[in-house]
Amino acid sequence: MQDSELLQEGLAIMGLGMGFVFVFLTVLVVSVTLMSKLVGRFQPLSTPASPGSQGVRAPVHADNDAEIQAVISAAVHRYRSSPPN
């Protein structure tokens, strides 16, 4: 085969491959968009939280902080004392 024939065949194969990828990605985008609209139509909307519940938080106690610090320290100590795998 001549170099020009090989180049022409290579470009044809490249165009065919890029065409398949383009068609596949187009079908994928269309199907994801349709699925999103379908789920949005059949799934009920979430109800907004009541205005009274916003901003109300339980007070943080110092006991919880000390307990969390102890648990984290114990976990770090156990991790450091375990043999490496």
C-alpha positions, 0 to 999 in steps of 0.5 A, a space after each residue: 500500500 502507498 503511504 497516501 492510501 494508509 493515511 487515508 484509511 487511517 483517517 477514515 478509521 479515526 473518523 468512524 471511531 470519533 463518530 461512534 464516540 460522538 453518537 454514544 455520548 449524545 445518546 448518553 446525555 439525552 438519556 440522562 436528561 430524560 431520566 432526570 425529568 422522569 424522576 423529577 416528575 414522579 418523585 414528590 417534592 421535599 417539604 421545606 423545614 418549618 421556620 421554627 426549627 431553623 437555627 435551634 441547636 442543642 447546646 454543646 457540653 464540655 463533657 461531650 468535648 472531653 469524651 470525644 477528645 478521649 475517644 480520638 486519642 485512644 484511636 490514634 494511640 491504638 493505630 500507632 501501636 498496631 503493627 504495619 501491614 
